[in-house]
Amino acid sequence: MKRIFPYILLIITLGIIGYLLNLVNNQKMLLSKYTVQDNTLISMMVENETGAYEESENNEWPSGNYILNTERSGCESGGTLEYHDDNFYVKTNSSDRCYVYFALDTPSNRCLFNYDDSLACDLIKSKDSTLIYHDGKCDNESEKNCNLEAGDFNYRYSGADKNVNNFVCLDGTTTEGPCANGNADLYRVIGLFKNSDNKYEVKLIKYDYATENQLGSEGAKNNESAATNRFDYYRGSLVNTVNYFWSTYSETTMQNGRNEWNWSNLRQENLNDYYLYSYLADKNMNVETEIADHFWKTIGYSSYEVPLKTFYNYELGIEKESSPSNPAKTEEVKNKIGLMYVSDYGYAATSDHWTANIDEYDNAIDDNWMFMGLDEWTITRNSSDAGIVFEINFMGGMVGYTPGDYIGDNVRPCFYLFADAKTASGNGSKENPYRYRL
């Protein structure tokens, strides 16, 4: 028995040592949300306004609006970091070194680091190269004309039609597959735009031109139609299209053919009455909770012989014309449904075209997914002539056109989905477009 006892004691001692080593090598520490206890174990990296990360010189969590960058945070030697229930855990051995990255709490970062599961965030997290983040910064040498981006920290799709998978189906279903009614209920994502709550809303434009069934037979409708086979560049599937005036004489507005969007009966009767409540509402859409109200800018600009960024700045009111001869009587109009801006169309082209004047975009049709091949209205007025509205012609160029005379133009409605819309199915292709749920 005396000979066995030392062996038993040795086994017990080794067991205790192994247990203690296991504790040391697998410690799971709960770190305070506000203070890191041991700065030799944890290095805190904090994002600054330029987007770069700097190591914090103290052991307190950064004050202000920050979130955890889950992609970059981690340990050097196999340790793991966890963050949940507003607490931060580190599981590692004593010789490991971990880095905690705190990113600025921006809408884009909330998407990238999984704080938001909306459709808009899913599009951002896809890291599609045709979805451009317009921060106005040149992050690498391959970015062309990034200094000409809008600089509004929103996202826009840019590229050739065949390369941009931004289709959304609104046929009332959430299952995979093509849109049930062909192009009738097919839309495309112009981009992702921040709302007043600092969340991204998905801005849609109808893929093909709206029909009489969708916009109604009253309001600004013209009784003439056009056969699409006359136009070589048309990309849609309609045999005939119905034209609508931008604005005609209306008993409601008592105005005739002026380029004031607030007075437009296309806006009032066709888009925000018939299309919204008689067509979209019949697609199992609750238009009050699924389509957001927006203040559509109606300032306009006096010329299309200027580069895209210049036009954008004036069109959206970032800069003001000193003395336009036809200033807008109302600079913004609150509605659910509108039309594309001129700058929406311009930024849909690849960035090598952004240096061109707006009226030269007929050279960009092969690189612009938004070009559809027929004459169509924009929402943008001419601020030097009450009788002119900007239109995209069938060749892809930007020209001026009379809002209430001749034969009118084609219409593609635009609107913003509420920010809480979530992906239900699809991959964004025309054959399997995105569908959303609330």
C-alpha positions in Angstrom: 0.0 0.0 0.0 2.9 2.3 0.8 4.3 1.7 -2.7 1.0 2.5 -4.4 0.3 5.8 -2.4 2.9 7.9 -4.2 1.5 6.9 -7.5 -2.1 7.8 -6.4 -0.8 11.1 -5.1 1.0 11.8 -8.4 -2.1 11.0 -10.4 -4.3 13.4 -8.3 -1.6 16.1 -8.5 -1.4 15.8 -12.3 -5.2 15.9 -12.5 -5.4 19.1 -10.5 -2.6 20.7 -12.6 -4.4 19.7 -15.8 -7.7 21.1 -14.5 -6.0 24.4 -13.6 -4.3 24.6 -17.0 -7.6 24.0 -18.7 -9.1 26.9 -16.8 -6.2 29.1 -17.7 -6.3 28.2 -21.4 -10.1 28.4 -21.8 -11.0 31.4 -19.6 -14.2 33.1 -20.7 -14.1 36.7 -19.5 -17.2 38.9 -19.2 -16.0 42.4 -20.0 -17.9 45.4 -18.9 -19.6 47.3 -21.7 -17.9 50.4 -20.5 -14.5 49.3 -19.3 -11.9 46.7 -20.5 -10.2 45.3 -17.5 -6.8 44.3 -18.9 -5.5 46.4 -21.8 -2.6 44.1 -22.2 -5.0 41.4 -23.4 -7.4 43.6 -25.4 -6.5 46.3 -27.9 -9.3 48.6 -28.8 -9.4 50.1 -32.3 -11.7 53.0 -32.9 -12.8 54.3 -36.3 -12.3 58.0 -37.0 -14.2 60.3 -39.4 -12.0 59.3 -42.3 -12.8 55.6 -42.0 -9.4 54.6 -40.6 -9.0 52.8 -37.3 -6.7 54.1 -34.5 -5.7 52.3 -31.3 -7.3 53.7 -28.2 -4.9 55.0 -25.6 -7.1 54.3 -22.6 -9.0 51.3 -21.4 -12.5 52.7 -21.6 -14.9 51.8 -24.3 -15.3 54.8 -26.7 -18.1 57.2 -25.9 -20.6 58.3 -28.6 -22.2 56.5 -31.4 -20.2 53.3 -32.1 -21.0 49.7 -32.9 -18.8 46.6 -32.9 -17.1 45.7 -36.2 -17.8 42.0 -36.1 -15.8 41.4 -39.3 -12.5 42.7 -38.1 -12.6 42.0 -34.3 -10.8 38.8 -33.3 -7.7 37.2 -31.6 -4.3 36.4 -32.9 -3.9 32.9 -31.5 -7.2 31.2 -31.8 -9.2 33.0 -29.2 -12.8 33.9 -29.8 -14.8 37.0 -29.3 -18.5 37.1 -28.6 -20.8 40.0 -28.3 -24.4 39.6 -27.3 -27.0 40.9 -24.9 -25.0 44.2 -24.7 -22.1 42.3 -23.2 -18.7 41.4 -24.6 -17.0 38.0 -24.0 -13.5 36.8 -24.8 -12.4 33.2 -24.6 -8.7 32.7 -25.0 -5.5 31.7 -23.3 -3.4 34.1 -21.3 -0.8 34.6 -24.0 -3.3 35.5 -26.8 -3.9 39.1 -27.9 -7.3 40.2 -29.1 -8.4 43.3 -31.0 -11.8 44.9 -30.7 -12.8 47.2 -33.5 -15.4 49.9 -32.9 -17.0 51.3 -36.0 -18.9 54.5 -36.3 -22.7 53.9 -36.0 -23.7 54.7 -39.5 -26.5 53.1 -41.6 -23.9 51.4 -43.8 -22.0 50.0 -40.9 -25.1 48.7 -39.2 -25.9 46.8 -42.4 -22.3 45.4 -42.9 -22.0 44.2 -39.3 -25.4 42.6 -39.1 -27.3 45.0 -36.9 -30.0 45.3 -39.5 -31.6 42.5 -41.5 -33.6 44.6 -44.0 -33.7 44.1 -47.8 -31.6 47.2 -48.2 -28.9 45.8 -45.9 -29.0 42.4 -47.7 -28.2 44.3 -50.9 -25.3 46.1 -49.3 -23.9 42.9 -47.7 -24.0 41.2 -51.1 -21.0 43.5 -52.0 -22.2 43.6 -55.6 -19.7 45.7 -57.6 -22.4 47.4 -59.5 -23.9 48.8 -56.2 -21.8 52.0 -55.7 -21.5 53.7 -52.3 -21.5 57.4 -53.0 -19.2 58.7 -50.4 -17.1 60.7 -52.8 -13.9 59.0 -51.7 -11.4 57.2 -53.8 -10.5 54.1 -51.8 -8.3 52.5 -54.5 -6.8 53.2 -57.9 -9.4 51.1 -59.8 -12.2 53.4 -58.9 -12.9 55.7 -61.8 -14.3 59.3 -61.3 -15.1 58.5 -57.6 -14.7 62.3 -57.0 -17.8 62.8 -59.1 -20.0 60.6 -56.9 -23.1 62.2 -55.4 -21.3 62.3 -52.0 -24.5 61.8 -50.1 -23.5 58.4 -48.5 -26.3 56.6 -50.3 -26.0 53.6 -52.7 -26.9 53.5 -56.4 -26.7 50.7 -59.0 -24.5 51.6 -62.0 -23.7 49.5 -65.0 -24.8 47.9 -68.2 -28.2 46.3 -68.3 -26.8 42.7 -68.6 -24.5 43.2 -65.5 -26.9 44.7 -63.0 -29.1 42.3 -61.0 -31.4 44.6 -59.3 -34.9 43.3 -60.2 -37.7 43.2 -57.7 -41.1 41.5 -58.2 -44.3 42.9 -56.8 -46.8 40.3 -57.9 -48.1 39.6 -54.4 -46.1 36.4 -53.8 -43.0 35.7 -51.8 -41.8 32.5 -53.6 -38.8 32.0 -55.9 -39.1 32.3 -59.6 -40.1 34.7 -62.4 -42.7 37.4 -61.9 -46.2 36.0 -62.5 -47.3 38.7 -64.9 -44.1 39.1 -66.9 -42.9 42.7 -66.9 -46.1 44.2 -65.6 -45.1 43.9 -61.9 -41.4 43.9 -62.4 -39.3 46.8 -60.9 -35.6 47.6 -60.5 -33.7 49.1 -57.6 -32.4 52.6 -58.4 -30.6 52.6 -55.1 -30.7 52.7 -51.3 -31.4 56.1 -49.7 -31.3 57.2 -46.1 -34.5 58.4 -44.5 -35.0 60.7 -41.6 -34.5 57.8 -39.2 -31.1 57.2 -40.7 -32.2 53.9 -42.2 -31.9 52.9 -45.9 -35.1 52.7 -48.0 -35.1 50.9 -51.3 -36.0 53.2 -54.2 -37.7 51.3 -57.1 -38.5 52.2 -60.7 -40.9 50.3 -62.8 -39.0 48.1 -65.3 -41.3 48.6 -68.3 -43.5 51.5 -69.1 -46.8 51.9 -67.2 -50.0 51.0 -69.1 -53.5 52.4 -69.1 -54.5 49.6 -66.8 -52.0 50.8 -64.3 -52.3 54.6 -64.7 -55.9 54.9 -65.6 -57.7 56.6 -68.6 -58.3 60.0 -67.0 -56.1 62.7 -65.7 -53.1 63.4 -67.9 -53.7 60.6 -70.4 -53.3 61.3 -74.1 -55.6 59.3 -76.4 -52.8 58.4 -78.8 -50.7 55.3 -78.6 -47.4 54.3 -80.2 -46.3 50.9 -81.6 -43.0 49.9 -80.0 -41.8 48.1 -83.1 -40.9 51.5 -84.6 -38.1 51.9 -82.1 -34.9 49.8 -82.4 -33.7 50.4 -78.9 -36.8 49.4 -76.9 -35.9 46.8 -74.3 -39.4 46.0 -73.0 -42.2 43.7 -74.1 -45.2 46.0 -74.8 -46.6 46.0 -78.3 -48.1 49.5 -77.9 -47.5 52.2 -75.3 -49.9 54.9 -74.0 -48.6 58.4 -73.6 -49.3 60.7 -70.7 -48.8 64.5 -70.4 -46.6 65.7 -67.6 -49.2 68.4 -66.8 -52.4 69.5 -68.5 -55.2 71.8 -67.6 -56.9 70.5 -64.4 -60.0 71.6 -62.6 -58.1 70.8 -59.4 -55.1 73.0 -60.1 -56.6 75.5 -62.5 -53.3 75.5 -64.3 -52.4 74.5 -67.9 -49.2 72.8 -68.9 -46.8 74.5 -66.6 -43.8 72.6 -65.3 -44.8 72.8 -61.6 -44.9 69.2 -60.2 -47.2 70.4 -57.4 -49.8 71.3 -60.1 -49.3 68.2 -62.3 -52.4 66.1 -62.8 -50.1 63.2 -63.8 -48.8 63.4 -60.2 -52.2 63.8 -58.5 -54.6 61.7 -60.5 -52.6 59.1 -62.4 -49.7 58.3 -60.0 -50.8 59.1 -56.5 -54.5 58.1 -57.0 -55.1 55.5 -59.7 -51.7 53.8 -59.8 -51.3 53.8 -56.0 -54.8 52.9 -54.8 -56.4 51.1 -57.8 -53.4 49.2 -59.1 -50.8 48.6 -56.4 -53.4 48.1 -53.7 -54.9 45.3 -55.8 -51.5 43.5 -55.6 -52.0 42.5 -52.0 -49.9 45.6 -51.0 -50.8 47.7 -48.0 -49.6 50.9 -49.7 -49.8 52.9 -46.4 -47.4 50.6 -44.6 -45.2 49.4 -47.5 -44.6 52.5 -49.5 -43.0 55.5 -47.8 -44.0 59.1 -48.1 -41.2 61.2 -49.5 -40.5 64.9 -50.2 -39.7 64.9 -53.9 -37.4 67.7 -54.9 -39.0 69.9 -57.6 -36.4 72.7 -57.9 -35.0 71.8 -61.3 -32.2 73.4 -63.2 -31.8 75.7 -66.2 -29.5 73.6 -68.5 -28.6 70.1 -69.4 -25.3 71.2 -71.0 -23.5 70.6 -67.7 -21.8 67.5 -66.1 -23.7 65.1 -64.0 -22.4 66.2 -60.6 -23.2 69.8 -61.3 -26.8 69.0 -62.4 -27.2 66.7 -59.3 -26.2 69.5 -56.9 -28.7 72.0 -58.4 -31.5 69.4 -58.9 -31.4 68.3 -55.3 -31.0 71.8 -53.9 -27.4 71.3 -52.6 -26.5 74.4 -54.6 -28.8 77.2 -55.5 -29.0 79.1 -58.9 -28.5 82.7 -58.3 -31.4 84.1 -60.3 -33.4 81.5 -62.3 -35.9 83.1 -64.6 -38.5 80.4 -63.7 -37.9 79.5 -60.0 -40.0 76.7 -58.5 -43.1 77.9 -56.7 -42.8 74.7 -54.5 -39.4 73.2 -54.0 -40.5 69.9 -52.7 -43.8 67.9 -52.9 -44.7 65.2 -50.4 -46.1 62.0 -52.1 -45.6 58.3 -52.2 -45.2 58.0 -56.0 -43.0 60.1 -58.2 -40.7 59.8 -61.3 -37.0 59.5 -61.7 -34.7 62.4 -61.3 -32.3 63.3 -64.1 -29.4 62.4 -61.8 -31.0 59.0 -61.1 -30.6 58.3 -64.8 -27.1 59.8 -65.0 -25.7 57.8 -62.1 -27.1 54.6 -63.5 -24.5 54.7 -66.2 -21.0 53.4 -65.5 -18.7 55.9 -63.9 -16.6 56.6 -67.1 -19.6 58.5 -68.4 -20.0 60.8 -65.4 -17.7 63.4 -66.9 -20.0 64.0 -69.8 -22.7 66.6 -70.0 -26.2 65.3 -69.3 -27.3 65.9 -72.9 -24.6 63.6 -74.2 -25.9 60.5 -72.5 -27.0 59.0 -75.8 -23.4 57.8 -75.9 -24.0 55.8 -72.7 -27.0 53.6 -73.5 -25.0 50.4 -73.6 -23.6 51.1 -70.2 -26.8 52.3 -68.5 -29.3 49.8 -67.1 -32.0 52.4 -66.7 -32.2 53.2 -70.4 -35.4 51.6 -71.8 -35.6 52.8 -75.4 -38.6 55.1 -75.6 -39.3 58.8 -74.8 -40.1 59.1 -71.1 -40.6 61.8 -68.4 -38.4 62.7 -65.5 -39.7 64.6 -62.5 -37.2 67.4 -63.2 -38.3 70.8 -64.5 -36.4 73.5 -66.4 -35.9 76.5 -64.0 -35.5 78.9 -66.9 -38.6 78.1 -68.9 -42.1 77.3 -67.5 -42.9 75.3 -70.6 -40.1 72.7 -70.4 -39.6 69.5 -68.5 -36.5 67.2 -68.9 -37.2 63.9 -70.7 -35.1 61.0 -71.8 -35.6 60.5 -75.5 -35.6 57.2 -77.4 -31.9 57.6 -78.2 -31.0 57.9 -74.5 -30.2 61.6 -74.5 -31.6 64.2 -72.2 -33.7 66.9 -73.8 -36.4 69.4 -73.0 -40.1 68.8 -73.8 -43.4 70.6 -73.3 -45.4 69.2 -70.4 -48.9 69.6 -71.8 -48.8 69.7 -75.6 -48.1 67.4 -78.6 -48.4 63.7 -77.7 -46.9 63.4 -74.2 -44.4 60.7 -73.0 -44.1 57.3 -71.4 -44.1 57.0 -67.7 -42.2 54.7 -65.2 -43.4 55.3 -61.6 -40.9 55.4 -58.8 -41.3 55.0 -55.1 -39.5 54.0 -51.9 -40.2 50.9 -49.9 -40.4 51.3 -46.1 -37.0 50.6 -44.4 -38.2 47.5 -42.6 -38.9 45.6 -45.8 -37.0 42.2 -45.6 -35.8 39.8 -48.2 -38.2 36.9 -48.8 -36.6 35.2 -51.8 -34.8 35.8 -55.1 -31.3 36.7 -56.2 -32.1 39.9 -58.1 -31.9 38.5 -61.6 -34.8 39.0 -64.1 -35.6 35.3 -63.9 -35.6 35.2 -60.1 -36.1 38.7 -58.8 -36.1 39.8 -55.2 -39.3 39.6 -53.3 -39.8 41.1 -49.9 -41.9 40.7 -46.8 -42.6 42.9 -43.8 
